Structures are given as C-alpha cells and as structure tokens.
Amino acid sequence: DKFSGYGFNKSHSVAYAYVSYQTAWLKVHYPAAFMAFCAFRDDD
C-alpha cells in the first residue's frame, strides 16, 4: 500500500519521538513543575 509509506513518514515520527523524550525527561527531573503545567495549562 503506497499510502502507508507516505501517511506517517519518518520525519514526522522522529519529531514525535523527540517531543516524547523531552516530555518524559521533564516529567522525571521536574515532576512538580511538569504536573503544575499539565494541570493549569491554557487550552487555547
């Protein structure tokens, strides 16, 4: 299927992996600040 090769390309998955790594790192090293941000962030 040609669409599966294009639908979620490598650069997109690398970007998601990078953001996920940063988020996990912040959650581990700064849990209070991370949870405060998650609880009080603006959804705009």
Rosetta constraint file for C-alpha pairs under 8 A:
AtomPair CA 1 CA 5 HARMONIC 7.40 0.50
AtomPair CA 2 CA 6 HARMONIC 6.86 0.50
AtomPair CA 3 CA 7 HARMONIC 5.50 0.50
AtomPair CA 4 CA 8 HARMONIC 6.85 0.50
AtomPair CA 5 CA 9 HARMONIC 6.51 0.50
AtomPair CA 8 CA 12 HARMONIC 6.42 0.50
AtomPair CA 8 CA 13 HARMONIC 6.94 0.50
AtomPair CA 9 CA 13 HARMONIC 6.52 0.50
AtomPair CA 10 CA 14 HARMONIC 6.04 0.50
AtomPair CA 11 CA 15 HARMONIC 6.16 0.50
AtomPair CA 12 CA 16 HARMONIC 6.36 0.50
AtomPair CA 13 CA 17 HARMONIC 6.11 0.50
AtomPair CA 14 CA 18 HARMONIC 6.11 0.50
AtomPair CA 15 CA 19 HARMONIC 6.29 0.50
AtomPair CA 16 CA 20 HARMONIC 6.03 0.50
AtomPair CA 17 CA 21 HARMONIC 6.07 0.50
AtomPair CA 18 CA 22 HARMONIC 6.27 0.50
AtomPair CA 19 CA 23 HARMONIC 6.09 0.50
AtomPair CA 20 CA 24 HARMONIC 6.10 0.50
AtomPair CA 21 CA 25 HARMONIC 6.07 0.50
AtomPair CA 22 CA 26 HARMONIC 6.18 0.50
AtomPair CA 23 CA 27 HARMONIC 6.14 0.50
AtomPair CA 24 CA 28 HARMONIC 6.22 0.50
AtomPair CA 25 CA 29 HARMONIC 6.08 0.50
AtomPair CA 26 CA 30 HARMONIC 5.34 0.50
AtomPair CA 26 CA 31 HARMONIC 6.95 0.50
AtomPair CA 26 CA 34 HARMONIC 6.52 0.50
AtomPair CA 27 CA 31 HARMONIC 4.75 0.50
AtomPair CA 27 CA 34 HARMONIC 5.57 0.50
AtomPair CA 27 CA 35 HARMONIC 7.69 0.50
AtomPair CA 30 CA 34 HARMONIC 6.00 0.50
AtomPair CA 31 CA 35 HARMONIC 6.01 0.50
AtomPair CA 32 CA 36 HARMONIC 6.08 0.50
AtomPair CA 33 CA 37 HARMONIC 6.09 0.50
AtomPair CA 34 CA 38 HARMONIC 6.25 0.50
AtomPair CA 35 CA 39 HARMONIC 6.03 0.50
AtomPair CA 36 CA 40 HARMONIC 6.04 0.50
AtomPair CA 37 CA 41 HARMONIC 5.46 0.50
